[in-house]
Amino acid sequence: MGDCQTSVHISGPVNHEEHASENSQYMLCAALVMAIQTNYEYLILMLMAIDFKCVSELQSASRLNAPRHRVIVGRTTGKKRDEILQFVNLDPWLLTLGGTPPPGALETKVRLRRTLWFNPVATYQPAEMLHVVTQTSLAVRNIAGAAAHADIVPVTRELMVTRTVSFILISRARGVIMRLIWKSVDKMRCFRKRSMLPFLGFLITFLLFFNLYMDGGYVLEAEKRRLGETLMHPANTERYVHTFTDLSNFSGTINVTYRYLAGIPLPRKKYLTIGLSSVKRKKGNYLLETIKSIFDQSSYEELKEIVVVVHLADFDLAWCENLVQEITRKFAHHIISGRLLVIQAPEEYYPSLDGLKRNYNDPEDRVRFRSKQNVDYAFLLNFCTNLSHFYVMLEDDVRCSRNFLTALKKVITSREGSYWVMLEFSKLGYIGKLYHSRDLPRLAHFLLMFYQEMPCDWLLIHFRGLLAQKDVIRFKPSLFQHMGYYSSYKGAENKLKDDDFEEDSIDIPDNPPASLYTNINVFENYDATKAYSNIVDEYFWGKPPCTGDFFVIIFNKSTKISRIKIVTGTEDRQNDILHHGALEVGQRSVETKQGRQCTSYITLGEFKGGNIEVNNVDHKIGFDIECVRIVVTANQKEWLIIRTISLWTTQPVSQLRK
C-alpha cells in the first residue's frame, strides 16, 4: 500500500435523530470515498452509493434510466468491462457519491487482494458482479453507520477497508455456516442433532466473539503510529471535513461567506450574469479593459438585463484593495446601478494547495496554479447561482463584440425546446461558455471535486458529457476574443486568437422556428435540420440531386424576412456545391398528405458559385413569407452540401415564437 495522507474526522456523539441521519450519510460518503481511494492489488471492484440525496438529482440530470442504486465502475479493460458497463447502463467514470473525494479519487479505483472470498472480475458474469457490489456496499454502509455514533473517530483508508473486508468475510462465513446448519438439521436424525449441538454452539460463539473483536477496532501498532502521523498532516484539517460535508448535496450551493468589495446584488433576477475571475499577473493587467468592453459594447436596454461579477481571487489583500479602488473610480455608475459586483472568497475556504498530484507531468507550480484556478471559478459559479437565468464564463483578458447580449438571446431563443448544457461562443479555453444558472451549483461542486485533476477547460468538457450533452454546440461568429498578451501563469506569452471572432455580432441570423423537408437522398445523419442550426461543423449532405429536387423551409408562423444567405460546399469538399439552383419564397400554405406546403412561390435569384445572398427581401415582395425553397434546376453528378441557411427577420424572434 502507498502512503496514506488523508484522514477524516467524524464528530460525535450524536444527540438528535436528524443530526444522526446527516452524520450517518456523511460517514457513508466518507467510507465509500476512503475505500475508493485505497490502492490494493489485482482486482478492480465496483461500489454502489446508497440513499444519497444527490442520487436522484444526478440521475435526472444525466438522463439515465437506471436503478436507484447507482454503480461506480472501476477502469477494467477488455470485453468484460464492456459487458459490465452495458449491464448497468453507465458511463465508465460517472460518480454519484454526493461528496468530494480526497485527492486521487477521480478514477474511482478500488483494488482488493485475491485472498478475499470471491475471484477476480474476469470470472464473474455482470449479474454476479452486481451482487458482489451490493454486498460490499451494504457492508461499508453498516460500518459507516456504526462510526457515525463514535466519539471523534479518525478513519484512514487502510482501516476503513480492513473493517469492510472483515465485515464481508464474517457476514459471508456466518451465512454459509447457518445455511449448512439448517440443511444438516433437516437431514439429521434426532441423536445426530443432539451430538452436533455443542459443536454448532462453539462455532456460533466463536464467530460472535470474532465479530466483536474486529468491530472493536483492531489496529496494529504500526497502523496507530501511521494514523497519528496522518492526523498531524496540515492538509487534513477541519476545513477539509467542512468542505466535504458541504458537497453532500450537488443541487445546493456551497456554504461560503463572501466578502463584498464593491456593489451588492439586486433582488430582481437579471437575464444574464457575466462571471470573471482575476488574480495578480506578473506582466500586464487586462481586467479593467475587459469590464469596459462589456459595458461599452452593450446598449442601454441590454445593460438592464446583465450583471457582471468579478471574483478577485488573489490572496494578496493589498493588491485587491488597490484594484477595487480603481474599479470603483472608473465604474461607479455601474456599481451603483447594481450592474457590477466585486467579491472575494476568503482563503480559509480553499482546500489544501500543497502536495497536489502532478498529473500530465506538469511542474508543481503549474499544478498549483491550475488547481487554485478551478477553485476560484467554483466559488464564482457558486456565488452567481441565483443572480440571473443564464450565466456566461469569461476570462479577465477578453474583448466583446458589439451587442453580444442580443446575439446570445437570439441563439438561446432558437434553442428553446431542445436540451443543452453548454453553448459555446468562442473556441478558446473557457471563454464564452454559456450555462443555465440552475446548473451552476452542480458545476461548482464538480470543479471542487476534481480541482487538482486537470485544467478547468477539460473539466468543463467532462461536465457537459456527464449531463448527457455529447456534442459541442458552438456558434459562429465568435462573440468574445482573447486580447491578453501575457498569461496569468508566470507572465508567459499567450498569443492565442479566435479567428472566428467578429467585432459586430449583427451577422448572427434569427432563423425563426420552422419545419424542414427535402426529397434529396440524405447521407447518413447529415439531415436537413443541420443546415438551419448554424452550429459549427453541422451541415446538410445529400447524394447527387436531380432537376426539380427541392429543399424547403416552412415557418411555424408567417414572418417578414429582411435578408437571406445560403452557402453550399465546404473548404474540404469545394465541389459539393449546388451548381444550378434557384431561391424562392412562398405564401398561402395548405395542409396536404405530405405535410404543410405553400401554393404560391416567387423566385428571388439564382445560385452563383454555390452561394446566394439577397438583401431587402421585405421590400422586394409584398407579403409575409411562409416558406423558403431551394430548387435544383439541373442534374449534377456531385453530391450536395448545404453548409448554412441564414435568415434575418424584421421583428424579434421571441415575438415569432409567441
Secondary structure, 3 states (H helix, E strand, C coil): CCCCCCCEEECCCCCCHHHHHHHHHHHHHHHHHHHHHCCCCCEECCEEECCCHHHHHHHHHHCCCCCCCEEECCCCCHHHHHHHHHHHCCCCCCCCCCCCCCCCCCCCCCEECCCCCCCCHHHCCHHHHHHHHHHHHHHHHHHHHHHHCCCCEEECHHHHHHHHHHHHHHHHHHHHHHHHHHHHHHHCCHHHHHHHHHHHHHHHHHHHHHHHHHHCCCCCHHHHHHHHHHHHCCCCCHHHHHHHHHCCCCCCCCCCCCEEEECCCCCCCEEEEEEEEECCCCCCCCHHHHHHHHHHCCCHHHHCCEEEEEEECCCCHHHHHHHHHHHHHHCHHHHHCCCEEEEECCHHHCCCCCCCCCHHHCCHHHHHHHHHHHHHHHHHHHHCCCCEEEEEECCCCEEECECHHHHHHHHHHHCCCCCCCEEECCCCCCCCEEEEHHHHHHHHHHHHHCCCCCCHHHHHHHHHHHCCCCCCCEECCECEEECCCECCCCCCECCCCCCCECCEHHHCCCCCCEEEEECCCECCCCCCHHHHCCECCCCEEECCCCCCCEEEEEEEEEECEEEEEEEECCCCCCCCCCCCEEEEEEEEEEEECCEEEEEEEEEEEECECCEEEEECHHHHCCCCEEEEEEEECCCCCCCEEEEEEEEEECCCHHHHHC
